[in-house]
Amino acid sequence: MTDLTTLPLLVTLPVSFLGGLLIGHGYFRSLLETTNLIVGEGPPLKALALTLGRLALVTVGFFVAVLAGGPALLAALAGLICAKSLMMRRTQREVT
């Protein structure tokens, strides 16, 4: 297995940031679906599966980022936070 900490930062940071964006988009999209299921009294097993999948996605994503080192972990976190901001902005636009 390749040691991810030996990769250059010029490769690791953008890939980690994009990975964080994808993880964040999946996480917050799943959260939106889960809340719609709960409010709309949808099937509880589907809501539970979405919740477990969401947590597994974040856990695996950040575990890979930890293997790549501290800067990669921070870049992945920044991507997740940016995805949250984008999803919040999009949902606020849909509501108003």
Secondary structure, DSSP 8 states (H G I E B T S, - for coil): ---GGGS-HHHHHHHHHHHHHHHHHHHHHHHHHHHHHHHTT--HHHHHHHHHHHHHHHHHHHHHHHHH-HHHHHHHHHHHHHHHHHHHHHHHHHH-
